[in-house]
Amino acid sequence: MKKTYQAENISCNNCANMIKASLTDDFGEIEVNLEATPKEVTLDIENDENEKKFISEMSELGFPIINK
């Protein structure tokens, strides 16, 4: 199911590219909306376990999710 999350600390294309490069192998296509405030990350989440893993990995990258 496609879900959109709001994340902190995403400020530019470099941030978006880091997220995509780091997480695409595990989560497939990832879209980052730099126009939204706060910034939005959209991807297909298969189950609760995947969602927890995504939220954890985003936090480790320095982009904590602020909505779930």
N, CA, C and O atoms as a Tripos MOL2 file, in Angstrom:
@<TRIPOS>MOLECULE
protein
  272   271    68     0     0
PROTEIN
NO_CHARGES

@<TRIPOS>ATOM
      1 N           0.8400   -1.1660    0.0000 N.3       1 MET1
      2 CA          0.0000    0.0000    0.0000 C.3       1 MET1
      3 C           0.8920    1.2390    0.0000 C.2       1 MET1
      4 O           1.8410    1.3240    0.7800 O.2       1 MET1
      5 N           0.5930    2.1850   -0.8620 N.am      2 LYS2
      6 CA          1.3670    3.4150   -0.9450 C.3       2 LYS2
      7 C           1.0190    4.3030    0.2410 C.2       2 LYS2
      8 O          -0.1530    4.5650    0.5090 O.2       2 LYS2
      9 N           2.0550    4.7660    0.9560 N.am      3 LYS3
     10 CA          1.8660    5.6350    2.1160 C.3       3 LYS3
     11 C           2.7930    6.8310    2.0100 C.2       3 LYS3
     12 O           3.8830    6.7540    1.4430 O.2       3 LYS3
     13 N           2.3280    7.9460    2.5730 N.am      4 THR4
     14 CA          3.1240    9.1670    2.6060 C.3       4 THR4
     15 C           3.4190    9.5260    4.0500 C.2       4 THR4
     16 O           2.5340    9.5220    4.9050 O.2       4 THR4
     17 N           4.6770    9.8350    4.3020 N.am      5 TYR5
     18 CA          5.1380   10.1980    5.6410 C.3       5 TYR5
     19 C           5.7350   11.5970    5.5950 C.2       5 TYR5
     20 O           6.3360   11.9940    4.5970 O.2       5 TYR5
     21 N           5.5640   12.3320    6.6730 N.am      6 GLN6
     22 CA          6.2180   13.6270    6.8120 C.3       6 GLN6
     23 C           7.5030   13.4090    7.5940 C.2       6 GLN6
     24 O           7.5270   12.6780    8.5840 O.2       6 GLN6
     25 N           8.5800   14.0580    7.1330 N.am      7 ALA7
     26 CA          9.8840   13.8550    7.7660 C.3       7 ALA7
     27 C          10.5630   15.1900    8.0400 C.2       7 ALA7
     28 O          10.3690   16.1690    7.3180 O.2       7 ALA7
     29 N          11.3610   15.2040    9.0960 N.am      8 GLU8
     30 CA         12.1350   16.3900    9.4540 C.3       8 GLU8
     31 C          13.4900   16.3730    8.7550 C.2       8 GLU8
     32 O          13.9650   15.3300    8.3050 O.2       8 GLU8
     33 N          14.0990   17.5550    8.6770 N.am      9 ASN9
     34 CA         15.4920   17.7460    8.2500 C.3       9 ASN9
     35 C          15.7610   17.5110    6.7700 C.2       9 ASN9
     36 O          16.9240   17.5340    6.3650 O.2       9 ASN9
     37 N          14.7460   17.2880    5.9460 N.am     10 ILE10
     38 CA         14.9620   17.1720    4.5010 C.3      10 ILE10
     39 C          14.9020   18.5910    3.9470 C.2      10 ILE10
     40 O          13.8690   19.2540    4.0380 O.2      10 ILE10
     41 N          16.0170   19.0550    3.3710 N.am     11 SER11
     42 CA         16.0490   20.4500    2.9470 C.3      11 SER11
     43 C          16.3710   20.6540    1.4680 C.2      11 SER11
     44 O          16.1450   21.7390    0.9310 O.2      11 SER11
     45 N          16.8950   19.6230    0.8050 N.am     12 CYS12
     46 CA         17.3410   19.8430   -0.5700 C.3      12 CYS12
     47 C          17.3840   18.5260   -1.3490 C.2      12 CYS12
     48 O          17.0820   17.4570   -0.8180 O.2      12 CYS12
     49 N          17.7660   18.6370   -2.6130 N.am     13 ASN13
     50 CA         17.8770   17.4480   -3.4670 C.3      13 ASN13
     51 C          18.9160   16.4620   -2.9590 C.2      13 ASN13
     52 O          18.7560   15.2530   -3.1260 O.2      13 ASN13
     53 N          19.9860   16.9660   -2.3370 N.am     14 ASN14
     54 CA         21.0010   16.0520   -1.8030 C.3      14 ASN14
     55 C          20.4060   15.1530   -0.7320 C.2      14 ASN14
     56 O          20.7120   13.9620   -0.6790 O.2      14 ASN14
     57 N          19.5560   15.7170    0.1250 N.am     15 CYS15
     58 CA         18.8810   14.9160    1.1550 C.3      15 CYS15
     59 C          17.9880   13.8670    0.4920 C.2      15 CYS15
     60 O          18.0140   12.6920    0.8610 O.2      15 CYS15
     61 N          17.2040   14.3040   -0.4850 N.am     16 ALA16
     62 CA         16.3030   13.3910   -1.1880 C.3      16 ALA16
     63 C          17.0890   12.2700   -1.8590 C.2      16 ALA16
     64 O          16.6880   11.1070   -1.8020 O.2      16 ALA16
     65 N          18.2050   12.6150   -2.4950 N.am     17 ASN17
     66 CA         19.0240   11.6050   -3.1670 C.3      17 ASN17
     67 C          19.6380   10.6230   -2.1760 C.2      17 ASN17
     68 O          19.7510    9.4350   -2.4770 O.2      17 ASN17
     69 N          20.0360   11.1020   -0.9970 N.am     18 MET18
     70 CA         20.5940   10.2100    0.0210 C.3      18 MET18
     71 C          19.5410    9.2150    0.4880 C.2      18 MET18
     72 O          19.8300    8.0290    0.6500 O.2      18 MET18
     73 N          18.3190    9.6960    0.7050 N.am     19 ILE19
     74 CA         17.2270    8.8140    1.1300 C.3      19 ILE19
     75 C          16.9910    7.7420    0.0710 C.2      19 ILE19
     76 O          16.9120    6.5530    0.3830 O.2      19 ILE19
     77 N          16.8790    8.1730   -1.1750 N.am     20 LYS20
     78 CA         16.6220    7.2240   -2.2610 C.3      20 LYS20
     79 C          17.7600    6.2160   -2.4080 C.2      20 LYS20
     80 O          17.5120    5.0170   -2.5430 O.2      20 LYS20
     81 N          18.9990    6.6900   -2.3820 N.am     21 ALA21
     82 CA         20.1520    5.8000   -2.5520 C.3      21 ALA21
     83 C          20.2620    4.8020   -1.4040 C.2      21 ALA21
     84 O          20.6480    3.6520   -1.6100 O.2      21 ALA21
     85 N          19.9260    5.2390   -0.2080 N.am     22 SER22
     86 CA         20.0710    4.3760    0.9670 C.3      22 SER22
     87 C          18.9450    3.3680    1.1180 C.2      22 SER22
     88 O          19.1610    2.2770    1.6440 O.2      22 SER22
     89 N          17.7460    3.7150    0.6660 N.am     23 LEU23
     90 CA         16.5800    2.8970    0.9900 C.3      23 LEU23
     91 C          15.9020    2.2130   -0.1920 C.2      23 LEU23
     92 O          15.0570    1.3420    0.0170 O.2      23 LEU23
     93 N          16.2410    2.5760   -1.4180 N.am     24 THR24
     94 CA         15.5630    2.0060   -2.5830 C.3      24 THR24
     95 C          15.7200    0.4910   -2.6660 C.2      24 THR24
     96 O          14.7710   -0.2020   -3.0330 O.2      24 THR24
     97 N          16.8880   -0.0350   -2.3350 N.am     25 ASP25
     98 CA         17.0930   -1.4910   -2.4080 C.3      25 ASP25
     99 C          16.1440   -2.2450   -1.4810 C.2      25 ASP25
    100 O          15.6740   -3.3300   -1.8230 O.2      25 ASP25
    101 N          15.8610   -1.6780   -0.3160 N.am     26 ASP26
    102 CA         14.9820   -2.3430    0.6540 C.3      26 ASP26
    103 C          13.5030   -2.0580    0.4330 C.2      26 ASP26
    104 O          12.6560   -2.8950    0.7470 O.2      26 ASP26
    105 N          13.1840   -0.8760   -0.1080 N.am     27 PHE27
    106 CA         11.7860   -0.4490   -0.1370 C.3      27 PHE27
    107 C          11.2500   -0.1290   -1.5260 C.2      27 PHE27
    108 O          10.0850    0.2470   -1.6520 O.2      27 PHE27
    109 N          12.0540   -0.2650   -2.5640 N.am     28 GLY28
    110 CA         11.5850    0.0330   -3.9100 C.3      28 GLY28
    111 C          11.5770    1.5280   -4.1730 C.2      28 GLY28
    112 O          12.2890    2.2900   -3.5190 O.2      28 GLY28
    113 N          10.7660    1.9390   -5.1360 N.am     29 GLU29
    114 CA         10.7220    3.3430   -5.5400 C.3      29 GLU29
    115 C          10.2740    4.2350   -4.3860 C.2      29 GLU29
    116 O           9.2930    3.9480   -3.7010 O.2      29 GLU29
    117 N          11.0110    5.3150   -4.1900 N.am     30 ILE30
    118 CA         10.7130    6.2780   -3.1350 C.3      30 ILE30
    119 C          10.5970    7.6540   -3.7760 C.2      30 ILE30
    120 O          11.4600    8.0610   -4.5540 O.2      30 ILE30
    121 N           9.5250    8.3660   -3.4450 N.am     31 GLU31
    122 CA          9.3250    9.7310   -3.9230 C.3      31 GLU31
    123 C           9.5150   10.6810   -2.7510 C.2      31 GLU31
    124 O           9.0140   10.4290   -1.6550 O.2      31 GLU31
    125 N          10.2440   11.7830   -2.9820 N.am     32 VAL32
    126 CA         10.4340   12.8000   -1.9540 C.3      32 VAL32
    127 C           9.8750   14.1110   -2.4920 C.2      32 VAL32
    128 O          10.3230   14.6040   -3.5270 O.2      32 VAL32
    129 N           8.8970   14.6730   -1.7890 N.am     33 ASN33
    130 CA          8.2740   15.9290   -2.1930 C.3      33 ASN33
    131 C           8.9360   17.0700   -1.4340 C.2      33 ASN33
    132 O           8.6810   17.2690   -0.2460 O.2      33 ASN33
    133 N           9.7910   17.8190   -2.1340 N.am     34 LEU34
    134 CA         10.4980   18.9380   -1.5160 C.3      34 LEU34
    135 C           9.6470   20.2010   -1.4710 C.2      34 LEU34
    136 O          10.0330   21.1820   -0.8360 O.2      34 LEU34
    137 N           8.4960   20.1890   -2.1360 N.am     35 GLU35
    138 CA          7.6100   21.3540   -2.1480 C.3      35 GLU35
    139 C           6.7240   21.4100   -0.9100 C.2      35 GLU35
    140 O           6.2680   22.4860   -0.5240 O.2      35 GLU35
    141 N           6.4810   20.2810   -0.2950 N.am     36 ALA36
    142 CA          5.5880   20.2140    0.8720 C.3      36 ALA36
    143 C           6.3130   20.7180    2.1170 C.2      36 ALA36
    144 O           7.5400   20.6720    2.2080 O.2      36 ALA36
    145 N           5.5200   21.2000    3.0700 N.am     37 THR37
    146 CA          6.0650   21.5950    4.3720 C.3      37 THR37
    147 C           5.1980   20.9840    5.4440 C.2      37 THR37
    148 O           4.0230   21.3410    5.5380 O.2      37 THR37
    149 N           5.7140   20.0750    6.2620 N.am     38 PRO38
    150 CA          7.0490   19.4810    6.1810 C.3      38 PRO38
    151 C           7.1920   18.5900    4.9510 C.2      38 PRO38
    152 O           6.2030   18.2200    4.3170 O.2      38 PRO38
    153 N           8.4200   18.2590    4.6300 N.am     39 LYS39
    154 CA          8.7060   17.4470    3.4410 C.3      39 LYS39
    155 C           8.0650   16.0700    3.5580 C.2      39 LYS39
    156 O           7.9180   15.5270    4.6530 O.2      39 LYS39
    157 N           7.6840   15.5120    2.4010 N.am     40 GLU40
    158 CA          6.9710   14.2320    2.3810 C.3      40 GLU40
    159 C           7.7590   13.1690    1.6270 C.2      40 GLU40
    160 O           8.4060   13.4400    0.6160 O.2      40 GLU40
    161 N           7.6810   11.9580    2.1510 N.am     41 VAL41
    162 CA          8.3110   10.7950    1.5260 C.3      41 VAL41
    163 C           7.2100    9.7700    1.2790 C.2      41 VAL41
    164 O           6.4910    9.3880    2.2030 O.2      41 VAL41
    165 N           7.0800    9.3250    0.0280 N.am     42 THR42
    166 CA          6.0250    8.3870   -0.3490 C.3      42 THR42
    167 C           6.6560    7.1100   -0.9010 C.2      42 THR42
    168 O           7.5860    7.1520   -1.7060 O.2      42 THR42
    169 N           6.1240    5.9760   -0.4460 N.am     43 LEU43
    170 CA          6.6100    4.6800   -0.9120 C.3      43 LEU43
    171 C           5.5650    3.6180   -0.6290 C.2      43 LEU43
    172 O           4.6000    3.8540    0.0970 O.2      43 LEU43
    173 N           5.7730    2.4350   -1.2190 N.am     44 ASP44
    174 CA          4.8940    1.2970   -0.9620 C.3      44 ASP44
    175 C           5.3670    0.5840    0.2950 C.2      44 ASP44
    176 O           6.5150    0.1480    0.3800 O.2      44 ASP44
    177 N           4.4750    0.4700    1.2660 N.am     45 ILE45
    178 CA          4.7640   -0.2500    2.5080 C.3      45 ILE45
    179 C           3.9040   -1.5050    2.5100 C.2      45 ILE45
    180 O           2.6800   -1.4260    2.4110 O.2      45 ILE45
    181 N           4.5490   -2.6680    2.6230 N.am     46 GLU46
    182 CA          3.8380   -3.9420    2.5200 C.3      46 GLU46
    183 C           3.1450   -4.3570    3.8050 C.2      46 GLU46
    184 O           2.0690   -4.9530    3.7670 O.2      46 GLU46
    185 N           3.7620   -4.0430    4.9590 N.am     47 ASN47
    186 CA          3.2010   -4.4980    6.2320 C.3      47 ASN47
    187 C           3.7620   -3.6630    7.3810 C.2      47 ASN47
    188 O           4.6090   -2.7950    7.1700 O.2      47 ASN47
    189 N           3.2850   -3.9310    8.5940 N.am     48 ASP48
    190 CA          3.7180   -3.1670    9.7660 C.3      48 ASP48
    191 C           5.2110   -3.3170   10.0270 C.2      48 ASP48
    192 O           5.8690   -2.3670   10.4500 O.2      48 ASP48
    193 N           5.7430   -4.5010    9.7790 N.am     49 GLU49
    194 CA          7.1710   -4.7360    9.9980 C.3      49 GLU49
    195 C           8.0090   -3.8600    9.0710 C.2      49 GLU49
    196 O           8.9970   -3.2620    9.4990 O.2      49 GLU49
    197 N           7.6110   -3.7860    7.7980 N.am     50 ASN50
    198 CA          8.3080   -2.9250    6.8400 C.3      50 ASN50
    199 C           8.2080   -1.4640    7.2450 C.2      50 ASN50
    200 O           9.1720   -0.7100    7.1160 O.2      50 ASN50
    201 N           7.0420   -1.0660    7.7340 N.am     51 GLU51
    202 CA          6.8470    0.3170    8.1500 C.3      51 GLU51
    203 C           7.7790    0.6660    9.3130 C.2      51 GLU51
    204 O           8.4060    1.7250    9.3090 O.2      51 GLU51
    205 N           7.8690   -0.2090   10.2930 N.am     52 LYS52
    206 CA          8.7600    0.0250   11.4380 C.3      52 LYS52
    207 C          10.2090    0.1210   10.9730 C.2      52 LYS52
    208 O          10.9620    0.9720   11.4480 O.2      52 LYS52
    209 N          10.6000   -0.7530   10.0450 N.am     53 LYS53
    210 CA         11.9670   -0.7390    9.5190 C.3      53 LYS53
    211 C          12.2420    0.5730    8.7840 C.2      53 LYS53
    212 O          13.3060    1.1690    8.9570 O.2      53 LYS53
    213 N          11.2950    1.0230    7.9670 N.am     54 PHE54
    214 CA         11.4550    2.2780    7.2300 C.3      54 PHE54
    215 C          11.6050    3.4540    8.1920 C.2      54 PHE54
    216 O          12.5040    4.2800    8.0300 O.2      54 PHE54
    217 N          10.7330    3.5310    9.1850 N.am     55 ILE55
    218 CA         10.7800    4.6330   10.1530 C.3      55 ILE55
    219 C          12.1150    4.6290   10.8970 C.2      55 ILE55
    220 O          12.7100    5.6850   11.1180 O.2      55 ILE55
    221 N          12.5770    3.4570   11.2770 N.am     56 SER56
    222 CA         13.8530    3.3330   11.9760 C.3      56 SER56
    223 C          15.0190    3.7700   11.0880 C.2      56 SER56
    224 O          15.9000    4.5040   11.5360 O.2      56 SER56
    225 N          15.0240    3.3250    9.8440 N.am     57 GLU57
    226 CA         16.1220    3.6640    8.9380 C.3      57 GLU57
    227 C          16.1240    5.1470    8.5860 C.2      57 GLU57
    228 O          17.1920    5.7440    8.4470 O.2      57 GLU57
    229 N          14.9490    5.7480    8.4400 N.am     58 MET58
    230 CA         14.8810    7.1930    8.1970 C.3      58 MET58
    231 C          15.4890    7.9500    9.3750 C.2      58 MET58
    232 O          16.2270    8.9150    9.1790 O.2      58 MET58
    233 N          15.1840    7.5220   10.5810 N.am     59 SER59
    234 CA         15.7330    8.1620   11.7740 C.3      59 SER59
    235 C          17.2550    8.0220   11.8140 C.2      59 SER59
    236 O          17.9620    8.9760   12.1400 O.2      59 SER59
    237 N          17.7540    6.8330   11.4810 N.am     60 GLU60
    238 CA         19.2010    6.5980   11.4560 C.3      60 GLU60
    239 C          19.8980    7.4980   10.4380 C.2      60 GLU60
    240 O          21.0450    7.8970   10.6410 O.2      60 GLU60
    241 N          19.2080    7.8160    9.3460 N.am     61 LEU61
    242 CA         19.7740    8.7050    8.3280 C.3      61 LEU61
    243 C          19.7180   10.1740    8.7500 C.2      61 LEU61
    244 O          20.3360   11.0280    8.1140 O.2      61 LEU61
    245 N          18.9790   10.4700    9.8240 N.am     62 GLY62
    246 CA         18.8580   11.8470   10.2990 C.3      62 GLY62
    247 C          17.6010   12.5500    9.8410 C.2      62 GLY62
    248 O          17.5050   13.7740    9.9190 O.2      62 GLY62
    249 N          16.6180   11.7680    9.3560 N.am     63 PHE63
    250 CA         15.3580   12.3210    8.8770 C.3      63 PHE63
    251 C          14.1850   11.6630    9.6050 C.2      63 PHE63
    252 O          13.4600   10.8650    9.0100 O.2      63 PHE63
    253 N          13.9930   11.9870   10.8820 N.am     64 PRO64
    254 CA         12.9280   11.3150   11.6390 C.3      64 PRO64
    255 C          11.5380   11.5840   11.0660 C.2      64 PRO64
    256 O          11.2340   12.6890   10.6180 O.2      64 PRO64
    257 N          10.7150   10.5560   11.0940 N.am     65 ILE65
    258 CA          9.3230   10.6560   10.6490 C.3      65 ILE65
    259 C           8.5210   11.3300   11.7590 C.2      65 ILE65
    260 O           8.6390   10.9710   12.9300 O.2      65 ILE65
    261 N           7.6980   12.3190   11.3750 N.am     66 ILE66
    262 CA          6.9230   13.0440   12.3870 C.3      66 ILE66
    263 C           5.4420   12.6970   12.3580 C.2      66 ILE66
    264 O           4.6800   13.1930   13.1880 O.2      66 ILE66
    265 N           5.0220   11.8580   11.4230 N.am     67 ASN67
    266 CA          3.6510   11.3350   11.4330 C.3      67 ASN67
    267 C           3.7000    9.8650   11.0760 C.2      67 ASN67
    268 O           4.5890    9.4280   10.3460 O.2      67 ASN67
    269 N           2.7500    9.1000   11.5850 N.am     68 LYS68
    270 CA          2.7320    7.6580   11.3080 C.3      68 LYS68
    271 C           1.3570    7.2330   10.8900 C.2      68 LYS68
    272 O           1.1330    6.0550   10.6130 O.2      68 LYS68
@<TRIPOS>BOND
     1     1     2 1
     2     2     3 1
     3     3     4 2
     4     3     5 am
     5     5     6 1
     6     6     7 1
     7     7     8 2
     8     7     9 am
     9     9    10 1
    10    10    11 1
    11    11    12 2
    12    11    13 am
    13    13    14 1
    14    14    15 1
    15    15    16 2
    16    15    17 am
    17    17    18 1
    18    18    19 1
    19    19    20 2
    20    19    21 am
    21    21    22 1
    22    22    23 1
    23    23    24 2
    24    23    25 am
    25    25    26 1
    26    26    27 1
    27    27    28 2
    28    27    29 am
    29    29    30 1
    30    30    31 1
    31    31    32 2
    32    31    33 am
    33    33    34 1
    34    34    35 1
    35    35    36 2
    36    35    37 am
    37    37    38 1
    38    38    39 1
    39    39    40 2
    40    39    41 am
    41    41    42 1
    42    42    43 1
    43    43    44 2
    44    43    45 am
    45    45    46 1
    46    46    47 1
    47    47    48 2
    48    47    49 am
    49    49    50 1
    50    50    51 1
    51    51    52 2
    52    51    53 am
    53    53    54 1
    54    54    55 1
    55    55    56 2
    56    55    57 am
    57    57    58 1
    58    58    59 1
    59    59    60 2
    60    59    61 am
    61    61    62 1
    62    62    63 1
    63    63    64 2
    64    63    65 am
    65    65    66 1
    66    66    67 1
    67    67    68 2
    68    67    69 am
    69    69    70 1
    70    70    71 1
    71    71    72 2
    72    71    73 am
    73    73    74 1
    74    74    75 1
    75    75    76 2
    76    75    77 am
    77    77    78 1
    78    78    79 1
    79    79    80 2
    80    79    81 am
    81    81    82 1
    82    82    83 1
    83    83    84 2
    84    83    85 am
    85    85    86 1
    86    86    87 1
    87    87    88 2
    88    87    89 am
    89    89    90 1
    90    90    91 1
    91    91    92 2
    92    91    93 am
    93    93    94 1
    94    94    95 1
    95    95    96 2
    96    95    97 am
    97    97    98 1
    98    98    99 1
    99    99   100 2
   100    99   101 am
   101   101   102 1
   102   102   103 1
   103   103   104 2
   104   103   105 am
   105   105   106 1
   106   106   107 1
   107   107   108 2
   108   107   109 am
   109   109   110 1
   110   110   111 1
   111   111   112 2
   112   111   113 am
   113   113   114 1
   114   114   115 1
   115   115   116 2
   116   115   117 am
   117   117   118 1
   118   118   119 1
   119   119   120 2
   120   119   121 am
   121   121   122 1
   122   122   123 1
   123   123   124 2
   124   123   125 am
   125   125   126 1
   126   126   127 1
   127   127   128 2
   128   127   129 am
   129   129   130 1
   130   130   131 1
   131   131   132 2
   132   131   133 am
   133   133   134 1
   134   134   135 1
   135   135   136 2
   136   135   137 am
   137   137   138 1
   138   138   139 1
   139   139   140 2
   140   139   141 am
   141   141   142 1
   142   142   143 1
   143   143   144 2
   144   143   145 am
   145   145   146 1
   146   146   147 1
   147   147   148 2
   148   147   149 am
   149   149   150 1
   150   150   151 1
   151   151   152 2
   152   151   153 am
   153   153   154 1
   154   154   155 1
   155   155   156 2
   156   155   157 am
   157   157   158 1
   158   158   159 1
   159   159   160 2
   160   159   161 am
   161   161   162 1
   162   162   163 1
   163   163   164 2
   164   163   165 am
   165   165   166 1
   166   166   167 1
   167   167   168 2
   168   167   169 am
   169   169   170 1
   170   170   171 1
   171   171   172 2
   172   171   173 am
   173   173   174 1
   174   174   175 1
   175   175   176 2
   176   175   177 am
   177   177   178 1
   178   178   179 1
   179   179   180 2
   180   179   181 am
   181   181   182 1
   182   182   183 1
   183   183   184 2
   184   183   185 am
   185   185   186 1
   186   186   187 1
   187   187   188 2
   188   187   189 am
   189   189   190 1
   190   190   191 1
   191   191   192 2
   192   191   193 am
   193   193   194 1
   194   194   195 1
   195   195   196 2
   196   195   197 am
   197   197   198 1
   198   198   199 1
   199   199   200 2
   200   199   201 am
   201   201   202 1
   202   202   203 1
   203   203   204 2
   204   203   205 am
   205   205   206 1
   206   206   207 1
   207   207   208 2
   208   207   209 am
   209   209   210 1
   210   210   211 1
   211   211   212 2
   212   211   213 am
   213   213   214 1
   214   214   215 1
   215   215   216 2
   216   215   217 am
   217   217   218 1
   218   218   219 1
   219   219   220 2
   220   219   221 am
   221   221   222 1
   222   222   223 1
   223   223   224 2
   224   223   225 am
   225   225   226 1
   226   226   227 1
   227   227   228 2
   228   227   229 am
   229   229   230 1
   230   230   231 1
   231   231   232 2
   232   231   233 am
   233   233   234 1
   234   234   235 1
   235   235   236 2
   236   235   237 am
   237   237   238 1
   238   238   239 1
   239   239   240 2
   240   239   241 am
   241   241   242 1
   242   242   243 1
   243   243   244 2
   244   243   245 am
   245   245   246 1
   246   246   247 1
   247   247   248 2
   248   247   249 am
   249   249   250 1
   250   250   251 1
   251   251   252 2
   252   251   253 am
   253   253   254 1
   254   254   255 1
   255   255   256 2
   256   255   257 am
   257   257   258 1
   258   258   259 1
   259   259   260 2
   260   259   261 am
   261   261   262 1
   262   262   263 1
   263   263   264 2
   264   263   265 am
   265   265   266 1
   266   266   267 1
   267   267   268 2
   268   267   269 am
   269   269   270 1
   270   270   271 1
   271   271   272 2
@<TRIPOS>SUBSTRUCTURE
     1 MET1         2 RESIDUE 1 A MET
     2 LYS2         6 RESIDUE 1 A LYS
     3 LYS3        10 RESIDUE 1 A LYS
     4 THR4        14 RESIDUE 1 A THR
     5 TYR5        18 RESIDUE 1 A TYR
     6 GLN6        22 RESIDUE 1 A GLN
     7 ALA7        26 RESIDUE 1 A ALA
     8 GLU8        30 RESIDUE 1 A GLU
     9 ASN9        34 RESIDUE 1 A ASN
    10 ILE10       38 RESIDUE 1 A ILE
    11 SER11       42 RESIDUE 1 A SER
    12 CYS12       46 RESIDUE 1 A CYS
    13 ASN13       50 RESIDUE 1 A ASN
    14 ASN14       54 RESIDUE 1 A ASN
    15 CYS15       58 RESIDUE 1 A CYS
    16 ALA16       62 RESIDUE 1 A ALA
    17 ASN17       66 RESIDUE 1 A ASN
    18 MET18       70 RESIDUE 1 A MET
    19 ILE19       74 RESIDUE 1 A ILE
    20 LYS20       78 RESIDUE 1 A LYS
    21 ALA21       82 RESIDUE 1 A ALA
    22 SER22       86 RESIDUE 1 A SER
    23 LEU23       90 RESIDUE 1 A LEU
    24 THR24       94 RESIDUE 1 A THR
    25 ASP25       98 RESIDUE 1 A ASP
    26 ASP26      102 RESIDUE 1 A ASP
    27 PHE27      106 RESIDUE 1 A PHE
    28 GLY28      110 RESIDUE 1 A GLY
    29 GLU29      114 RESIDUE 1 A GLU
    30 ILE30      118 RESIDUE 1 A ILE
    31 GLU31      122 RESIDUE 1 A GLU
    32 VAL32      126 RESIDUE 1 A VAL
    33 ASN33      130 RESIDUE 1 A ASN
    34 LEU34      134 RESIDUE 1 A LEU
    35 GLU35      138 RESIDUE 1 A GLU
    36 ALA36      142 RESIDUE 1 A ALA
    37 THR37      146 RESIDUE 1 A THR
    38 PRO38      150 RESIDUE 1 A PRO
    39 LYS39      154 RESIDUE 1 A LYS
    40 GLU40      158 RESIDUE 1 A GLU
    41 VAL41      162 RESIDUE 1 A VAL
    42 THR42      166 RESIDUE 1 A THR
    43 LEU43      170 RESIDUE 1 A LEU
    44 ASP44      174 RESIDUE 1 A ASP
    45 ILE45      178 RESIDUE 1 A ILE
    46 GLU46      182 RESIDUE 1 A GLU
    47 ASN47      186 RESIDUE 1 A ASN
    48 ASP48      190 RESIDUE 1 A ASP
    49 GLU49      194 RESIDUE 1 A GLU
    50 ASN50      198 RESIDUE 1 A ASN
    51 GLU51      202 RESIDUE 1 A GLU
    52 LYS52      206 RESIDUE 1 A LYS
    53 LYS53      210 RESIDUE 1 A LYS
    54 PHE54      214 RESIDUE 1 A PHE
    55 ILE55      218 RESIDUE 1 A ILE
    56 SER56      222 RESIDUE 1 A SER
    57 GLU57      226 RESIDUE 1 A GLU
    58 MET58      230 RESIDUE 1 A MET
    59 SER59      234 RESIDUE 1 A SER
    60 GLU60      238 RESIDUE 1 A GLU
    61 LEU61      242 RESIDUE 1 A LEU
    62 GLY62      246 RESIDUE 1 A GLY
    63 PHE63      250 RESIDUE 1 A PHE
    64 PRO64      254 RESIDUE 1 A PRO
    65 ILE65      258 RESIDUE 1 A ILE
    66 ILE66      262 RESIDUE 1 A ILE
    67 ASN67      266 RESIDUE 1 A ASN
    68 LYS68      270 RESIDUE 1 A LYS
